[in-house]
Amino acid sequence: MDRIYKSLKFEQFNQEYIADILIQLTDLNFNEDAINYIATRTNQFRQLVKLINQIEKLSQTNKIETLMNTL
């Protein structure tokens, strides 16, 4: 059997990728600060999807349509 060997470099998602993923996976609106916050908290696609699911559940429970990161 022949084997293929390839070294891959995994990089953290930047804000643009996070914004594109959020647009495709959820109907919620995220402001730029919220997208930046999410980008600093997730480094794997699976983590991002789990976080989106948690946010959707909380926003549905609390009737939130737009998410903002406020301090």
N, C-alpha and C positions, 0 to 999 in steps of 0.2 A: 504494500500500500504506500502510495506517495503522500507526503504531508506538505501542506502549505503553511509557511510561517510568515507572519506579517506583524510588525510592531505597530500598535496604534497609540495615538496620543489623545487622551480625553481632556477636554477643556471645559471650564465652567461656562454655563450659558450667560450671554451678556443681556443687557436690557432689551435690545431689539428682538432677540430670539424669545425671551420671556413674553414680551408684548404680543408677538405673533402667535405663540402657543396659547396664550390666554384668549385671544380673539377667536381662535379655532375651537377651543375646548369649552368655553363658557360664554353665557350671555351677559354675565355681570360686567360692569364697567369699572376699570381700575385707573386711578390717576397715576401720574408719573412717579410720585413718591411711593405709592403702593407697589408699583412694578419694580422700582429700585430696591425696596425692602425685600420683596420676594426673591429678587436676583441675588441678594446677599445671604439668603437663608437656604437656598436649594442649590445643589451642585449635580444632581442626577435627575433624569427625566421622571423616574418613578417617584422620587420625593416631591417633585413639582405636581404631578398628577394627584398624589395623595393630599397635598396641601390645597389644591383646587377643590377637591371633593369636600374637604373639611370646611373651606370657606363657603362653598355653595350651600352646604347644610346649615351653617350658622346664619348666612344671609337670608335663607328661606325662612328659618325660624323667627328671625328678627325683622323680616321684611325690609332688607337693605338692598338697594339697587346699585349704588356706587360705593366703591371701597377707596378710602383715603388713609394714608399713613399720617396720623397726627400724634404729636408728642405732648 
